Amino acid sequence: MVIGNVIGNIWATKKDEGLNGLKLLIVEPVNVKTGDTSMPIVAADIVGAGIGEQVLVIRGAAARHALNKDKNHTIDAVIIGIIDDLDLNK
């Protein structure tokens, strides 16, 4: 799983049929120990996240499984949780 911040929305009127009905968000992964961020990713949102929220993202086969999609589907990342609080033991 990846922790990230939602930084934007994506609207695409023409896309793979498997993406129809999914909200697509731009998530910037965060290293919680250092605060460093990495290259933003696009993730399908199944929990109702919004811009500015910290989220849990799964990728690859786990993401397709979360959407009940087969292994050949186009989904690579899915937001599966909105983080309310993060307690890091430093």
Rosetta constraint file for C-alpha pairs under 8 A:
AtomPair CA 1 CA 56 HARMONIC 6.48 0.50
AtomPair CA 1 CA 57 HARMONIC 5.57 0.50
AtomPair CA 1 CA 58 HARMONIC 4.83 0.50
AtomPair CA 1 CA 59 HARMONIC 7.25 0.50
AtomPair CA 2 CA 29 HARMONIC 6.53 0.50
AtomPair CA 2 CA 30 HARMONIC 7.81 0.50
AtomPair CA 2 CA 56 HARMONIC 5.72 0.50
AtomPair CA 2 CA 57 HARMONIC 5.01 0.50
AtomPair CA 2 CA 58 HARMONIC 6.34 0.50
AtomPair CA 3 CA 29 HARMONIC 5.77 0.50
AtomPair CA 3 CA 30 HARMONIC 5.87 0.50
AtomPair CA 3 CA 31 HARMONIC 7.55 0.50
AtomPair CA 3 CA 32 HARMONIC 7.69 0.50
AtomPair CA 3 CA 54 HARMONIC 7.04 0.50
AtomPair CA 3 CA 55 HARMONIC 5.76 0.50
AtomPair CA 3 CA 56 HARMONIC 4.90 0.50
AtomPair CA 3 CA 57 HARMONIC 6.30 0.50
AtomPair CA 4 CA 27 HARMONIC 5.80 0.50
AtomPair CA 4 CA 28 HARMONIC 5.16 0.50
AtomPair CA 4 CA 29 HARMONIC 3.96 0.50
AtomPair CA 4 CA 30 HARMONIC 5.05 0.50
AtomPair CA 4 CA 54 HARMONIC 5.61 0.50
AtomPair CA 4 CA 55 HARMONIC 5.43 0.50
AtomPair CA 4 CA 56 HARMONIC 6.59 0.50
AtomPair CA 4 CA 57 HARMONIC 7.30 0.50
AtomPair CA 5 CA 27 HARMONIC 5.40 0.50
AtomPair CA 5 CA 28 HARMONIC 5.21 0.50
AtomPair CA 5 CA 29 HARMONIC 6.47 0.50
AtomPair CA 5 CA 30 HARMONIC 7.17 0.50
AtomPair CA 5 CA 51 HARMONIC 7.81 0.50
AtomPair CA 5 CA 52 HARMONIC 6.30 0.50
AtomPair CA 5 CA 53 HARMONIC 5.76 0.50
AtomPair CA 5 CA 54 HARMONIC 4.49 0.50
AtomPair CA 5 CA 55 HARMONIC 6.15 0.50
AtomPair CA 6 CA 25 HARMONIC 6.72 0.50
AtomPair CA 6 CA 26 HARMONIC 5.80 0.50
AtomPair CA 6 CA 27 HARMONIC 4.44 0.50
AtomPair CA 6 CA 28 HARMONIC 6.39 0.50
AtomPair CA 6 CA 49 HARMONIC 7.80 0.50
AtomPair CA 6 CA 50 HARMONIC 6.54 0.50
AtomPair CA 6 CA 51 HARMONIC 4.89 0.50
AtomPair CA 6 CA 52 HARMONIC 5.38 0.50
AtomPair CA 6 CA 53 HARMONIC 5.59 0.50
AtomPair CA 6 CA 54 HARMONIC 6.40 0.50
AtomPair CA 6 CA 55 HARMONIC 7.18 0.50
AtomPair CA 7 CA 25 HARMONIC 7.63 0.50
AtomPair CA 7 CA 26 HARMONIC 5.63 0.50
AtomPair CA 7 CA 27 HARMONIC 5.80 0.50
AtomPair CA 7 CA 28 HARMONIC 6.69 0.50
AtomPair CA 7 CA 51 HARMONIC 5.35 0.50
AtomPair CA 7 CA 52 HARMONIC 6.13 0.50
AtomPair CA 8 CA 25 HARMONIC 5.76 0.50
AtomPair CA 8 CA 26 HARMONIC 4.88 0.50
AtomPair CA 8 CA 27 HARMONIC 7.27 0.50
AtomPair CA 8 CA 51 HARMONIC 5.82 0.50
AtomPair CA 9 CA 24 HARMONIC 6.16 0.50
AtomPair CA 9 CA 25 HARMONIC 4.47 0.50
AtomPair CA 9 CA 26 HARMONIC 5.82 0.50
AtomPair CA 9 CA 51 HARMONIC 7.61 0.50
AtomPair CA 10 CA 23 HARMONIC 7.83 0.50
AtomPair CA 10 CA 24 HARMONIC 5.42 0.50
AtomPair CA 10 CA 25 HARMONIC 5.78 0.50
AtomPair CA 10 CA 26 HARMONIC 7.04 0.50
AtomPair CA 11 CA 24 HARMONIC 7.21 0.50
AtomPair CA 15 CA 19 HARMONIC 6.69 0.50
AtomPair CA 15 CA 20 HARMONIC 7.52 0.50
AtomPair CA 16 CA 20 HARMONIC 7.30 0.50
AtomPair CA 16 CA 74 HARMONIC 7.71 0.50
AtomPair CA 18 CA 73 HARMONIC 7.38 0.50
AtomPair CA 18 CA 74 HARMONIC 7.33 0.50
AtomPair CA 19 CA 74 HARMONIC 8.00 0.50
AtomPair CA 19 CA 75 HARMONIC 7.82 0.50
AtomPair CA 22 CA 44 HARMONIC 6.07 0.50
AtomPair CA 22 CA 45 HARMONIC 6.74 0.50
AtomPair CA 22 CA 46 HARMONIC 7.52 0.50
AtomPair CA 23 CA 44 HARMONIC 5.71 0.50
AtomPair CA 23 CA 45 HARMONIC 5.42 0.50
AtomPair CA 23 CA 46 HARMONIC 7.62 0.50
AtomPair CA 24 CA 42 HARMONIC 6.52 0.50
AtomPair CA 24 CA 43 HARMONIC 5.66 0.50
AtomPair CA 24 CA 44 HARMONIC 4.63 0.50
AtomPair CA 24 CA 45 HARMONIC 6.04 0.50
AtomPair CA 25 CA 42 HARMONIC 5.66 0.50
AtomPair CA 25 CA 43 HARMONIC 5.46 0.50
AtomPair CA 25 CA 44 HARMONIC 6.38 0.50
AtomPair CA 25 CA 45 HARMONIC 6.72 0.50
AtomPair CA 26 CA 40 HARMONIC 6.35 0.50
AtomPair CA 26 CA 41 HARMONIC 5.67 0.50
AtomPair CA 26 CA 42 HARMONIC 4.66 0.50
AtomPair CA 26 CA 43 HARMONIC 6.38 0.50
AtomPair CA 27 CA 40 HARMONIC 5.37 0.50
AtomPair CA 27 CA 41 HARMONIC 5.30 0.50
AtomPair CA 27 CA 42 HARMONIC 6.15 0.50
AtomPair CA 27 CA 43 HARMONIC 6.81 0.50
AtomPair CA 28 CA 37 HARMONIC 6.43 0.50
AtomPair CA 28 CA 38 HARMONIC 6.37 0.50
AtomPair CA 28 CA 39 HARMONIC 6.41 0.50
AtomPair CA 28 CA 40 HARMONIC 4.21 0.50
AtomPair CA 28 CA 41 HARMONIC 6.38 0.50
AtomPair CA 29 CA 37 HARMONIC 5.59 0.50
AtomPair CA 29 CA 38 HARMONIC 5.54 0.50
AtomPair CA 29 CA 39 HARMONIC 7.11 0.50
AtomPair CA 29 CA 40 HARMONIC 6.44 0.50
AtomPair CA 29 CA 41 HARMONIC 7.71 0.50
AtomPair CA 30 CA 35 HARMONIC 6.06 0.50
AtomPair CA 30 CA 36 HARMONIC 5.79 0.50
AtomPair CA 30 CA 37 HARMONIC 4.49 0.50
AtomPair CA 30 CA 38 HARMONIC 6.61 0.50
AtomPair CA 31 CA 35 HARMONIC 5.21 0.50
AtomPair CA 31 CA 36 HARMONIC 5.31 0.50
AtomPair CA 31 CA 37 HARMONIC 6.24 0.50
AtomPair CA 32 CA 36 HARMONIC 7.61 0.50
AtomPair CA 32 CA 88 HARMONIC 7.95 0.50
AtomPair CA 33 CA 88 HARMONIC 7.89 0.50
AtomPair CA 33 CA 90 HARMONIC 7.74 0.50
AtomPair CA 41 CA 77 HARMONIC 7.87 0.50
AtomPair CA 42 CA 77 HARMONIC 6.85 0.50
AtomPair CA 43 CA 57 HARMONIC 7.56 0.50
AtomPair CA 43 CA 76 HARMONIC 7.33 0.50
AtomPair CA 43 CA 77 HARMONIC 4.61 0.50
AtomPair CA 43 CA 78 HARMONIC 4.86 0.50
AtomPair CA 43 CA 79 HARMONIC 6.13 0.50
AtomPair CA 44 CA 75 HARMONIC 7.65 0.50
AtomPair CA 44 CA 77 HARMONIC 6.32 0.50
AtomPair CA 44 CA 78 HARMONIC 4.66 0.50
AtomPair CA 44 CA 79 HARMONIC 6.09 0.50
AtomPair CA 45 CA 49 HARMONIC 6.61 0.50
AtomPair CA 45 CA 78 HARMONIC 5.88 0.50
AtomPair CA 45 CA 79 HARMONIC 4.87 0.50
AtomPair CA 45 CA 80 HARMONIC 7.19 0.50
AtomPair CA 46 CA 78 HARMONIC 7.16 0.50
AtomPair CA 46 CA 79 HARMONIC 6.20 0.50
AtomPair CA 46 CA 80 HARMONIC 6.30 0.50
AtomPair CA 47 CA 79 HARMONIC 6.91 0.50
AtomPair CA 47 CA 80 HARMONIC 6.16 0.50
AtomPair CA 47 CA 81 HARMONIC 6.30 0.50
AtomPair CA 47 CA 82 HARMONIC 7.39 0.50
AtomPair CA 49 CA 53 HARMONIC 6.66 0.50
AtomPair CA 49 CA 55 HARMONIC 7.55 0.50
AtomPair CA 49 CA 79 HARMONIC 7.87 0.50
AtomPair CA 49 CA 82 HARMONIC 6.44 0.50
AtomPair CA 53 CA 82 HARMONIC 6.93 0.50
AtomPair CA 53 CA 83 HARMONIC 7.53 0.50
AtomPair CA 54 CA 82 HARMONIC 6.07 0.50
AtomPair CA 54 CA 83 HARMONIC 5.44 0.50
AtomPair CA 54 CA 84 HARMONIC 7.84 0.50
AtomPair CA 55 CA 79 HARMONIC 6.61 0.50
AtomPair CA 55 CA 80 HARMONIC 7.57 0.50
AtomPair CA 55 CA 81 HARMONIC 5.58 0.50
AtomPair CA 55 CA 82 HARMONIC 4.43 0.50
AtomPair CA 55 CA 83 HARMONIC 5.30 0.50
AtomPair CA 56 CA 79 HARMONIC 5.77 0.50
AtomPair CA 56 CA 80 HARMONIC 5.79 0.50
AtomPair CA 56 CA 81 HARMONIC 4.97 0.50
AtomPair CA 56 CA 82 HARMONIC 6.30 0.50
AtomPair CA 56 CA 83 HARMONIC 6.93 0.50
AtomPair CA 57 CA 77 HARMONIC 6.52 0.50
AtomPair CA 57 CA 78 HARMONIC 5.51 0.50
AtomPair CA 57 CA 79 HARMONIC 4.44 0.50
AtomPair CA 57 CA 80 HARMONIC 5.88 0.50
AtomPair CA 57 CA 81 HARMONIC 7.28 0.50
AtomPair CA 58 CA 62 HARMONIC 6.28 0.50
AtomPair CA 58 CA 63 HARMONIC 5.44 0.50
AtomPair CA 58 CA 77 HARMONIC 5.62 0.50
AtomPair CA 58 CA 78 HARMONIC 5.49 0.50
AtomPair CA 58 CA 79 HARMONIC 6.58 0.50
AtomPair CA 58 CA 80 HARMONIC 7.03 0.50
AtomPair CA 59 CA 63 HARMONIC 4.93 0.50
AtomPair CA 59 CA 76 HARMONIC 5.33 0.50
AtomPair CA 59 CA 77 HARMONIC 4.26 0.50
AtomPair CA 59 CA 78 HARMONIC 6.47 0.50
AtomPair CA 60 CA 64 HARMONIC 6.65 0.50
AtomPair CA 60 CA 75 HARMONIC 7.49 0.50
AtomPair CA 60 CA 76 HARMONIC 4.88 0.50
AtomPair CA 60 CA 77 HARMONIC 6.43 0.50
AtomPair CA 61 CA 65 HARMONIC 6.12 0.50
AtomPair CA 61 CA 71 HARMONIC 6.58 0.50
AtomPair CA 61 CA 76 HARMONIC 7.56 0.50
AtomPair CA 62 CA 66 HARMONIC 6.19 0.50
AtomPair CA 63 CA 67 HARMONIC 6.65 0.50
AtomPair CA 63 CA 75 HARMONIC 6.71 0.50
AtomPair CA 63 CA 76 HARMONIC 6.10 0.50
AtomPair CA 63 CA 77 HARMONIC 5.43 0.50
AtomPair CA 63 CA 78 HARMONIC 5.28 0.50
AtomPair CA 64 CA 68 HARMONIC 6.07 0.50
AtomPair CA 64 CA 69 HARMONIC 4.90 0.50
AtomPair CA 64 CA 70 HARMONIC 6.53 0.50
AtomPair CA 64 CA 71 HARMONIC 6.76 0.50
AtomPair CA 64 CA 73 HARMONIC 7.09 0.50
AtomPair CA 64 CA 75 HARMONIC 5.84 0.50
AtomPair CA 64 CA 76 HARMONIC 7.00 0.50
AtomPair CA 64 CA 77 HARMONIC 7.98 0.50
AtomPair CA 65 CA 69 HARMONIC 5.85 0.50
AtomPair CA 65 CA 70 HARMONIC 7.40 0.50
AtomPair CA 66 CA 78 HARMONIC 7.56 0.50
AtomPair CA 66 CA 80 HARMONIC 7.98 0.50
AtomPair CA 69 CA 73 HARMONIC 6.18 0.50
